[in-house]
Amino acid sequence: MAYVFKNVQGYIVAASASENLGEGWEFIEGNAKEYLEFLENSLAENAPFRESDIQLARVLEDLISLLIDRDLIRFTDFPHAAQKRLNDRQTMRKKTQLSGIVDENPDIIF
């Protein structure tokens, strides 16, 4: 289930996954072809921003680690929620790096 807002030509120009945001918003099935096409197009249009956000997040994680390593800040200076997020991200990064090691055969190049 979703709600969409269409322009005068009848094309979806905005969508809400769960809320009717007011006048002009219409209910649409979550698997409706035009809704799925709108979502796909929106994702494609915003891909450069998502990629930039991912790269910036990595820079910020590395910066925080550097500041902690140099004793300029303490991990405990961060609020508990931030500490949890940083730990979760660090755990995910370690798992991702380890998952790339499939075989120790020297003939295989990763």
C-alpha positions in Angstrom: 0.0 0.0 0.0 1.2 3.5 -0.8 0.0 7.0 -1.6 1.0 8.9 -4.6 0.7 12.5 -5.9 0.3 12.9 -9.7 0.8 15.9 -11.9 -1.7 17.2 -14.4 -0.5 14.7 -17.1 -1.2 11.8 -14.7 2.4 10.9 -13.9 3.5 10.2 -10.3 5.7 13.0 -9.0 5.8 12.1 -5.3 5.1 9.0 -3.2 4.6 8.1 0.5 5.0 4.5 1.5 2.3 4.7 4.2 0.7 8.1 4.6 -1.9 10.1 2.8 -0.3 13.5 2.9 -3.4 15.5 2.1 -5.5 16.7 -0.8 -4.5 15.3 -4.2 -2.8 12.1 -2.8 -4.2 8.8 -4.0 -4.0 5.3 -2.7 -2.2 2.9 -4.9 -1.2 -0.7 -4.5 2.4 -1.2 -3.6 2.9 -3.5 -6.6 1.3 -1.2 -9.2 3.5 -0.9 -12.3 3.5 2.9 -12.4 4.4 3.1 -8.7 7.3 0.6 -9.1 8.5 2.5 -12.2 8.4 5.8 -10.2 10.5 4.3 -7.4 13.0 2.8 -9.8 13.4 6.1 -11.6 13.7 8.0 -8.3 16.5 5.6 -7.2 18.3 6.0 -10.5 18.1 9.8 -10.4 19.5 9.9 -6.8 22.2 7.3 -7.3 25.1 9.9 -7.3 23.9 11.4 -4.0 23.6 8.0 -2.4 27.1 7.1 -3.5 28.4 10.4 -2.3 26.7 9.9 1.1 28.2 6.4 1.4 31.7 7.8 0.6 31.3 10.7 3.0 30.1 8.3 5.8 33.3 6.3 5.3 35.4 9.5 5.5 33.7 10.5 8.8 34.2 7.0 10.2 37.9 7.2 9.4 38.1 10.7 10.8 36.5 9.6 14.1 38.9 6.7 14.3 41.9 8.9 13.7 40.8 11.4 16.3 40.3 8.6 18.8 43.6 7.0 18.0 45.4 10.3 18.5 43.6 10.9 21.8 42.0 14.0 20.6 38.6 12.7 21.5 37.4 9.7 23.5 34.9 7.1 22.2 32.9 7.7 25.4 32.6 11.4 24.5 29.9 10.3 22.0 26.3 9.7 23.1 25.4 6.1 23.6 23.4 5.9 20.4 26.4 7.2 18.4 28.7 4.7 20.1 26.3 1.9 19.1 26.2 3.1 15.5 29.9 3.4 15.3 30.4 -0.1 16.7 27.8 -1.6 14.4 29.5 0.0 11.3 32.9 -1.1 12.4 31.7 -4.7 12.9 30.0 -4.6 9.4 33.2 -3.3 7.8 35.3 -6.1 9.4 32.8 -8.8 8.4 32.8 -7.4 4.8 36.6 -7.5 4.6 36.8 -11.0 6.0 34.1 -12.3 3.7 36.3 -11.5 0.7 38.8 -14.2 1.8 37.5 -17.3 0.1 40.7 -19.2 -0.6 44.3 -18.8 0.3 45.5 -20.2 -3.0 48.4 -17.9 -4.2 47.2 -18.3 -7.8 44.0 -16.5 -7.1 44.1 -12.7 -7.1 41.4 -10.7 -5.3 
